[in-house]
Amino acid sequence: MSLQLYIITIVYMVFSAFLLLVDSYRKGLSFMLKAKSKLKSDEKRRNQLFLLGIVIAILKLFFPVAPGPVIIGDLIPSVTILAEAFTLRIVYRNLSEDGELKTTSRGLGKKETKKFGCIFLSLAALHFIFPSFVML
C-alpha cells in the first residue's frame, strides 16, 4: 500500500499546485483550465478534492514510505497536503463570477496564490526525488 499511496500523494500534490499556479501561468498550464472551471462551478467537486486531501494526509501519516517511522516518517508531505487542501478550499471559494481571484481578508490574492503554488510544487518535487528520506 505504501507505493500506491506514495504515487497518489505525488499526484495530489502536483495537481493541487498546478491548480494554484494556473492563473499565473495560464499559457503553460492551459490543460488545467478545465479542472479550474469545474472546481469553480461545482461545490461538490471542491468538497471531494478537500476531503481527498485530508484522507491522503491521514493515510500518509500511518503508512509512510519505507524505512520511515509511523507518524513522523512522512510528516512534511502530510502537512503539505493538508495545507494544500485548505488553501484550495479558500482560493476556490473566493473566485469571482468571471473566474478571477478576489483578494480575501486572509490575503490570498494572485501573488500569494502563486507563492503557495511554487512552494507546494517544490515540496512535491523534493518528496518525489527523495521518497524514503525520513521527515521528507
C-alpha positions as a Markdown table, in Angstrom:
| # | Residue | x | y | z |
|---|---|---|---|---|
| 1 | Met | 0.0 | 0.0 | 0.0 |
| 2 | Ser | 2.9 | 2.3 | 0.6 |
| 3 | Leu | 3.9 | 2.6 | -3.0 |
| 4 | Gln | 0.4 | 3.3 | -4.2 |
| 5 | Leu | -0.1 | 5.9 | -1.5 |
| 6 | Tyr | 3.2 | 7.5 | -2.5 |
| 7 | Ile | 2.1 | 7.8 | -6.1 |
| 8 | Ile | -1.3 | 9.2 | -5.1 |
| 9 | Thr | 0.4 | 11.7 | -2.8 |
| 10 | Ile | 2.7 | 13.0 | -5.5 |
| 11 | Val | -0.2 | 13.2 | -8.0 |
| 12 | Tyr | -2.4 | 15.1 | -5.5 |
| 13 | Met | 0.5 | 17.5 | -4.5 |
| 14 | Val | 1.3 | 18.3 | -8.2 |
| 15 | Phe | -2.4 | 18.6 | -9.2 |
| 16 | Ser | -3.1 | 21.0 | -6.3 |
| 17 | Ala | 0.0 | 23.1 | -7.0 |
| 18 | Phe | -1.0 | 23.4 | -10.7 |
| 19 | Leu | -4.5 | 24.5 | -9.7 |
| 20 | Leu | -2.9 | 27.3 | -7.6 |
| 21 | Leu | -0.5 | 28.2 | -10.4 |
| 22 | Val | -3.0 | 28.1 | -13.3 |
| 23 | Asp | -3.8 | 31.8 | -13.1 |
| 24 | Ser | -0.2 | 32.9 | -13.1 |
| 25 | Tyr | 1.0 | 30.5 | -15.8 |
| 26 | Arg | -2.2 | 30.3 | -17.9 |
| 27 | Lys | -0.4 | 29.6 | -21.2 |
| 28 | Gly | 1.9 | 26.8 | -19.9 |
| 29 | Leu | -0.9 | 25.3 | -17.8 |
| 30 | Ser | -3.7 | 25.5 | -20.2 |
| 31 | Phe | -4.5 | 21.9 | -19.7 |
| 32 | Met | -5.6 | 22.8 | -16.1 |
| 33 | Leu | -8.2 | 25.4 | -17.2 |
| 34 | Lys | -10.9 | 22.8 | -17.5 |
| 35 | Ala | -10.2 | 21.5 | -14.0 |
| 36 | Lys | -10.2 | 25.0 | -12.6 |
| 37 | Ser | -13.6 | 25.8 | -14.2 |
| 38 | Lys | -15.1 | 22.6 | -12.9 |
| 39 | Leu | -13.9 | 23.4 | -9.4 |
| 40 | Lys | -15.1 | 26.9 | -9.7 |
| 41 | Ser | -18.6 | 25.9 | -10.7 |
| 42 | Asp | -19.2 | 22.7 | -8.6 |
| 43 | Glu | -19.2 | 22.8 | -4.8 |
| 44 | Lys | -19.4 | 19.0 | -4.7 |
| 45 | Arg | -16.1 | 18.7 | -6.6 |
| 46 | Arg | -14.4 | 21.2 | -4.3 |
| 47 | Asn | -15.6 | 19.2 | -1.3 |
| 48 | Gln | -14.4 | 15.9 | -2.8 |
| 49 | Leu | -10.9 | 17.4 | -3.5 |
| 50 | Phe | -10.8 | 18.8 | 0.0 |
| 51 | Leu | -11.8 | 15.5 | 1.7 |
| 52 | Leu | -9.5 | 13.5 | -0.6 |
| 53 | Gly | -6.6 | 15.7 | 0.6 |
| 54 | Ile | -7.5 | 15.1 | 4.3 |
| 55 | Val | -7.8 | 11.4 | 3.8 |
| 56 | Ile | -4.5 | 11.2 | 1.9 |
| 57 | Ala | -2.7 | 13.2 | 4.6 |
| 58 | Ile | -4.1 | 11.0 | 7.4 |
| 59 | Leu | -3.2 | 7.8 | 5.5 |
| 60 | Lys | 0.3 | 9.2 | 4.7 |
| 61 | Leu | 0.9 | 9.6 | 8.5 |
| 62 | Phe | 0.2 | 5.9 | 9.2 |
| 63 | Phe | 1.7 | 4.4 | 6.0 |
| 64 | Pro | 5.0 | 6.2 | 5.3 |
| 65 | Val | 7.4 | 5.3 | 2.6 |
| 66 | Ala | 9.9 | 2.6 | 4.0 |
| 67 | Pro | 12.0 | 2.9 | 6.1 |
| 68 | Gly | 10.2 | 5.9 | 7.7 |
| 69 | Pro | 8.7 | 5.5 | 11.1 |
| 70 | Val | 4.9 | 5.8 | 11.5 |
| 71 | Ile | 3.6 | 9.3 | 12.1 |
| 72 | Ile | 6.8 | 11.3 | 11.8 |
| 73 | Gly | 8.1 | 9.4 | 8.7 |
| 74 | Asp | 6.1 | 11.5 | 6.2 |
| 75 | Leu | 5.2 | 14.4 | 8.4 |
| 76 | Ile | 6.2 | 17.1 | 5.9 |
| 77 | Pro | 4.2 | 15.7 | 2.9 |
| 78 | Ser | 1.2 | 15.2 | 5.2 |
| 79 | Val | 1.3 | 18.7 | 6.5 |
| 80 | Thr | 1.8 | 19.9 | 2.9 |
| 81 | Ile | -1.2 | 18.1 | 1.7 |
| 82 | Leu | -3.4 | 19.4 | 4.5 |
| 83 | Ala | -2.1 | 23.0 | 3.7 |
| 84 | Glu | -2.9 | 22.4 | 0.0 |
| 85 | Ala | -6.4 | 21.2 | 0.7 |
| 86 | Phe | -7.2 | 24.2 | 2.9 |
| 87 | Thr | -5.6 | 26.6 | 0.6 |
| 88 | Leu | -7.5 | 25.3 | -2.4 |
| 89 | Arg | -10.7 | 25.5 | -0.3 |
| 90 | Ile | -10.1 | 29.1 | 0.5 |
| 91 | Val | -9.0 | 30.1 | -3.0 |
| 92 | Tyr | -11.7 | 28.4 | -5.0 |
| 93 | Arg | -14.4 | 29.6 | -2.6 |
| 94 | Asn | -13.3 | 33.2 | -3.3 |
| 95 | Leu | -13.3 | 33.2 | -7.1 |
| 96 | Ser | -15.5 | 35.8 | -8.7 |
| 97 | Glu | -18.0 | 35.1 | -11.4 |
| 98 | Asp | -15.6 | 35.8 | -14.2 |
| 99 | Gly | -13.0 | 33.4 | -12.7 |
| 100 | Glu | -10.6 | 36.0 | -11.4 |
| 101 | Leu | -9.3 | 35.6 | -7.9 |
| 102 | Lys | -10.6 | 38.2 | -5.4 |
| 103 | Thr | -8.2 | 39.2 | -2.7 |
| 104 | Thr | -9.6 | 37.9 | 0.5 |
| 105 | Ser | -9.3 | 39.2 | 4.1 |
| 106 | Arg | -6.7 | 36.4 | 4.6 |
| 107 | Gly | -4.5 | 38.0 | 2.0 |
| 108 | Leu | -4.8 | 35.2 | -0.7 |
| 109 | Gly | -4.5 | 37.3 | -3.8 |
| 110 | Lys | -3.0 | 36.2 | -7.1 |
| 111 | Lys | 0.5 | 36.9 | -5.9 |
| 112 | Glu | 0.2 | 34.9 | -2.7 |
| 113 | Thr | -1.5 | 32.0 | -4.6 |
| 114 | Lys | 1.5 | 31.9 | -6.9 |
| 115 | Lys | 3.9 | 31.7 | -4.0 |
| 116 | Phe | 1.9 | 28.9 | -2.4 |
| 117 | Gly | 1.8 | 27.0 | -5.7 |
| 118 | Cys | 5.5 | 27.3 | -6.1 |
| 119 | Ile | 6.2 | 26.2 | -2.6 |
| 120 | Phe | 3.8 | 23.2 | -2.8 |
| 121 | Leu | 5.3 | 22.2 | -6.2 |
| 122 | Ser | 8.8 | 22.3 | -4.9 |
| 123 | Leu | 7.9 | 20.2 | -1.9 |
| 124 | Ala | 6.2 | 17.7 | -4.2 |
| 125 | Ala | 9.4 | 17.5 | -6.3 |
| 126 | Leu | 11.5 | 17.0 | -3.2 |
| 127 | His | 9.3 | 14.2 | -2.0 |
| 128 | Phe | 9.4 | 12.6 | -5.5 |
| 129 | Ile | 13.2 | 12.8 | -5.6 |
| 130 | Phe | 13.8 | 11.6 | -2.0 |
| 131 | Pro | 10.9 | 9.3 | -1.2 |
| 132 | Ser | 12.5 | 7.4 | 1.7 |
| 133 | Phe | 14.2 | 10.3 | 3.3 |
| 134 | Val | 12.9 | 10.4 | 6.9 |
| 135 | Met | 10.9 | 13.6 | 7.6 |
| 136 | Leu | 10.6 | 14.5 | 3.9 |
